[in-house]
Amino acid sequence: MCDTLVALGNSTEDGTVIFGKNSDRPFNEVQLITYSPKRSFKKSDILKCTYLEIHQVPETHAILLSQPYWMWGAEMGTNEYGVVIGNEAVQSHEPLRSVGLLGMDLLRLGLERGKNAKEAMEVIIELLEKYGQGGGCAYEDQNWMYHNSYIIADTKEAFVLETADKWWIVEHVKNVHSISNTLSIRGKGDDRKKGIIEHAINKGYCKDDDDFDFAITFSGSPIAGTHSPYSRGGKSTILLNENKGNITPSLMMRFLREHQAGICMHGGFESTGSQVSHLRNERKSIHWFTGTTLPCISIYKPYTFPIQGQKYYNPGPYQLINSEWFWCKHTKFKPINKKIEIENIEKIIFSKVNDLLIQEDIISENEFNEQIKILNLATWNKSYELSR
């Protein structure tokens, strides 16, 4: 249960790429903002993911994640090169595996190993084909398993990658796009795993080459001809299309706080973390994370690389929940009656960040980073105040 959205430069107000995601998970599953620096490894090093061990690579990139505390992987995140990825749970005709790389592991691996969106996508595809995807996707329910779809973006372009076990298909985003918890790529996509159409025919998913339509063929479900404002996927698509040319980071946050269709999800499953990334061509990208559940009562905090000096946790997995984590404090004292205060705080922070972006040509990179660091910590302090 998630929603991932992206708007390319031809659809945003300032010509940059803007990405957003809500991570919808069990309501009591802590999700932390974690950071891992660039690291080097020996050729013989082995990497332990959530359920599988795989070979490490010589170097990994610095990454910032929104990470369920118990797993190695992450629901969403970014790296130092401005690559962002969000994933969705999807179901298909293909069997589920009890052991494999979690879709969230693949997401983190794409960020650690890809310097642009295409590279990150190729990393995920290569590892998917080699190791497969699988394993329990919830700490308290190991029987909850699913396949994954992704939006992978950088400062120039974005891709939708959808999977069914080891089968995959890709669509190159042209302007705006959103994915929810259903397969969505129609027809034959822009690229696909060799043999996928023959496999579908042999399995009886479709009659022949002309009958192949990935979303329908692999899900077995009909696809509505119009977007419903009462479904999350339909509503997010409508919002993106209605606002082409005017999309900003703050507007993307408004989309993620939508309640008519439940993009901001409440209940047994909740939007337990949220990210909006302002991917700026050849300039400093700004990444906004809530680090708390329910974006409608959370403040988005600004981050930029290098991350040192900003608030983060060491990456998981963690065995136990720490009640001192801010996510837990926010969840216990949800500031439901403080939405106006949250809105005013965000307006002030946004204004200060925008002032910095205007001045970035006349201030040093070190000064820019230092000012973002100050704003990051100030926003966290305000969040603590509201959750007391």
N, C-alpha and C positions, 0 to 999 in steps of 0.2 A: 504494500500500500504506500505509494509515493507519487509525487508529480515532479517532473523535471522539464524545464522550459529554457528556450534559448532564442535570442533575437540577434541576427547579424547586423553589421553596420548599415546595410541598406534599409533597416527597419527601426533604428534607434535615433534618438534626438541628436546625439553628437557624433554619429558615425562609428561608434565602437561596438564591440560584441558584449552583450549582457546575458548572463546565465543565472538561473535560479533553480533551487530545489527545496522541497519539503521532504524530510525523511519520516515516513509514517511507520511506527514500530509499536510493539507492546507498550502500553502507557507507563509502565514502571521500569523500562529498560533505559538506563543511564546512557547518554551520548555525550562524549567529551570532545572538546577542541584540542587536538594533539598535534605535535610538531616533531618531525624527524629531520635532522640536518643532512646535507650531502655527505655521503660516506663512501669509503673505498674498501674493497674486499679482495681476498686471495682467490685464485682460480678454484681451489678445492673447497671453498666455503659453501655450506649448506644453509638454506633459508627455511625456517619452520613457519609455515603459514597456519591457518586455523586448524586444518586437519591433515594437511600434506606437507612433506618436505620436498623442496625443489632446489635446483642449482642456483646459487647466487650469481650476480653479474659483477664485473669489476668495479663499477661505480653506480651509485643511486643518487637521484636528485633530491634536493630539499623539498619536503612536502608538508602541507597543512591540511589536516583531516577533520571531519566530523565523524567520530568513531564510536559505535556501540562498544561499551567498556570491555566486553568479554571476548571479542574476536580480534584477529590480527588485521583483518581488512577494515574497510570503511564504507559508509553510505554515500559519501560525497567528499570532494576536496579539490585541492589545487597544488601545483608545484611551482618552483621558482621561475619556470619559463612561461607561466601564464596558461598552462593547460588545466582545464577543469573537467571533471567527470561526475555524472550522477547516474545511479542505476535504478531499475524498476524490477519488481518481481512479476514474472509472467508465467503462464501455463501453456503447454502445447501437447500434441499427441505423443511426443517423444518421452521415453521413460526418465524418471528421476533417479539420480545416483545417490547412494548413502555416503559415498566417499568421493571427494574431489576438491577442487578449489572452489571456495565460496565465490559467488558473484562479487561480493565485497572485497575478497582477496584479489580478484582480477582487476578490480577498480584501482586498488592501491598499487598493484604491480604496474599498471599502465602509467600512473602518475610518477612512480619511482624511476621508470625506465624510458619514458617518452619525452622528447624535447619539443614536440608539437602534437597537435591532435591526431594527425595521420600516424605518426610513430606510436603514440599511445594505443591507438586502435589496433595497429599491427601487433603490438606486444600482447594485447588481450587475446586476439585471434590465435596467435601462435601458441600461447599457453593453454587456451581452451582446447585446441586440437590435440595438444600433447598430453594434457592431464585430465581434461574433462572438468565439468562443474558439478558440485554436489555437496551433500552434508546438511545437517540440521542448521536452520537459519535463525533460530531463536534459542537463547540460553535455557529457557524453561520448557521448550517444546522442540525436541530434536526430530520430531516427525514433520515439522513444518519445513518443506523443501520446495524449491522453485527454480525455474530458469530465469535468465536476466536479459533486460534490454538496457541500453545506455545512450545518453547523449554525451559526446566527447567534443570539446570545443577548445579553441585557442583564440588569439587576438585577430585571426584572419578568417577562420572557417569552422564549421561544425559538422559532425556526422552523427547519424543514428545507427547504432549497431544492435541488432536483435538476434537472439539465439534460441535454439531449441536443442538441448543437449549439446552435441559438438557441431551441430549445423548452425550456420550464421548467414546473415544478409546485411547489407549496408545501404543506407540512403544518404546522399550528400545534401545537407540542409541548404535551401536556396534563399530564405528570408527569415521566417519564424517557424518554430516547431515546438511541440510539446509531446511528451509521452507519459502515459499513466500505467496501469497494470494490465494492459492487453497488448498483444502483438499488433503493430500498426502499419508496417511497411507493405504497401500494395504492389501487386504485380511482381516483377522480378528484381526490383531494387536497382541500384547502380553497380553493385558488385555482390558476389555471393560465393559460398563455398562450392568448389567444383563437385558436381554430382548431386547437388541438392534437389534438382528437378526430377532426375531419374529416381532418386530415393523416394520422393513423394509419390511418384507414379507407382513404383513397386509396392509401396505400403498401402496403396489405395486411397491416399489423401486427395489426389486429383486424377483426372482422366488422362490428360496428355499435357504437352508443353504449353499449348494455348490456354489450358484450364488452370495453369499454375498462378496463384495469387497468394503470396507468402502468408499474409495475415489470416486469410480465410483458410488456406490449405493446411497450415500447421496448427491452427487453433480449432478448426471445425465450426467456428461461430460466424454467423452472418455479420456484416459490417453495415451500420446505419449510414444512409446517404447524407444525412445532415448531422451537425454537431448539437447535442443536447446541452442546454444551459444547466441541466440538473445532474449531469455526470461530470466528474472531475476532469477527465480528458477532454470532454466537449467544452466545458466552461473555460479551461485554460487556453484552448485553441481559439475560442471566440474572443477572449480578452486580448490575446496577442494580435489577432487579425484586426480587431477594431482599433487598436492603438498603434498600428504600423507607422513609423516615422516619428513617433512621440515617446517611445519607450525609454525610460531612464531607470537607474538602479532603484530609486524610491518607488517608481510605479511597479517594478517587478516585485518589490516587497509587498505592495498592496495586493497584487495578484495572489501571492502566497498566503495572504491573510483572509482570503475570500471564504465566506461561510455558506453561501446559498447552495453550492454544490459540494461543500466540504473539503476544498483544497487545504484549508487549515482544519485539520481533523481533530475532533474531540471524542473521548470515550475510551473503550477498551484498547483500541488502537488510537494513537495520537501522533500529531506532528512533533516528534521528539527532538528535532533539530532542523535548522534551516540555514541555507547559504544563498547569497547573491554575490556574483562576481562581476566587476566592471573591468572588462579586458580591453585595455587601452593600447592601441598600436604603437609599438616602439617606446612606450612610456610606462610609468609605474601603474600596474594594475592594482585595484583596490578590491579586497575580498571582505565581504560582510558576513559574519557568522553570529547566530544567536547564542549558541552554547547552552540553550535551555529549551524546554518543551513549550509548545504552543506559540508560534510567532505573533499571534494577535496580542499577547501579553508579554512579549519579549522585546528587548532592545537589540538591534543589530549592531555588532561591534566591528570597527574597521581594522583591517590587517593589510600589511604590505611586506614583501620580502626586501631585506632579510628580517626574519621574524624575531630574532633575539631582542629581549627587552619588552616584548608584548606578552600578554597573558596566555598561557597554554599549559597543557599537561603533557607528560611523557607518553609516547604511544603505548597502546595496549598490546596484548591482552592483559587484563587484570582479573584476578581470581575472585576478589570480593569488592563489593560496593563500599565506598568511603562516604559516610554521611556528611563529611566536610566539603565534598565536591559541591561547587556552586549549583550544578544542575539539580542536586538533591534539595538544596535550600530553596531554590526557586519553586520546585515542584511542591514542597511542603507549604510555602507561603505564597501561593500564586497571586500576583498583584492584579486580580481581576478588576478591582475598582480603581485602578491607577492608569487606565488607558490614555487619558488626557496627558498625564505626566510623561508617559512613555513617548507619546507623539511629540510633545514639546522638546524632550531631551534629544530625540532623533533629529528634529528640525535643526537644533543648534549644532549637533555633531555634523550633520550633512552640510550645513552652511560653512563650517570651519574646514571640512575636507574639500569642499568646492573652492574655497578661497585658496587653499594650498595648491590645488590643481591649476588654478589660474596663474599662480606665482611660480610654478615649478621651473619655468625658463629663466627666472632671475634669482632663484635660491639654489644652493648646492644640493646635491643628492643626499649628503649626510644630514643637512638641515631638514629636508623633506622627510626623511626616514625618522628623524628625531621627533618631528611634530606629529607624525602618525602614531608613533609610540606613545606620546603624551595623550593623544586623543583616545587611543585604545584603552589605556589604563583608566582614563577619566570616565569612559563609558562603562567599563566594568565596575568602577566604584559607584556610579549612579545605579547600576543594576543591583548591587548589593544593598544599597539604601532602600530601594523599592521592595526588596524581598525580605525585609525585616518585619 
